[in-house]
Amino acid sequence: MRCLEPMIITEILRLKEMHLTYREIAEATDVSKTTVGEIINKC
């Protein structure tokens, strides 16, 4: 997992709470689906 800014991590978690898919979150934040999944699973 690459090092991300805290604001991006916060945005990923916010979008997940809005019930977006990993793909939609990845497109919105310009990170990979894998990275999205890793962040969500660790938080």
C-alpha positions as CSV (number, residue, x, y, z in Angstrom):
1,M,0.0,0.0,0.0
2,R,1.4,3.4,-0.9
3,C,1.6,6.2,1.6
4,L,-1.4,8.5,1.3
5,E,-2.3,11.8,2.7
6,P,-4.6,11.7,5.7
7,M,-7.2,13.7,3.8
8,I,-7.4,11.0,1.1
9,I,-7.8,8.3,3.7
10,T,-10.6,10.3,5.3
11,E,-12.3,10.8,2.0
12,I,-12.1,7.0,1.3
13,L,-13.7,6.2,4.6
14,R,-16.4,8.9,4.0
15,L,-17.3,7.5,0.6
16,K,-17.5,4.0,2.0
17,E,-20.0,5.2,4.6
18,M,-22.0,6.5,1.6
19,H,-22.1,2.9,0.4
20,L,-20.0,3.5,-2.7
21,T,-18.2,0.5,-4.2
22,Y,-14.5,0.1,-4.0
23,R,-14.3,0.9,-7.8
24,E,-16.3,4.1,-7.4
25,I,-14.2,5.1,-4.4
26,A,-11.0,4.4,-6.3
27,E,-12.1,6.5,-9.3
28,A,-13.1,9.4,-7.0
29,T,-9.9,9.4,-5.1
30,D,-7.5,8.4,-7.9
31,V,-6.1,5.3,-6.0
32,S,-6.4,1.6,-6.9
33,K,-9.2,-0.6,-5.8
34,T,-6.6,-2.7,-3.9
35,T,-5.5,0.3,-1.9
36,V,-9.1,1.3,-1.2
37,G,-9.7,-2.2,0.2
38,E,-6.5,-2.2,2.3
39,I,-7.4,1.2,3.9
40,I,-11.0,0.2,4.6
41,N,-9.9,-3.2,6.1
42,K,-7.3,-1.5,8.4
43,C,-9.6,1.2,9.7
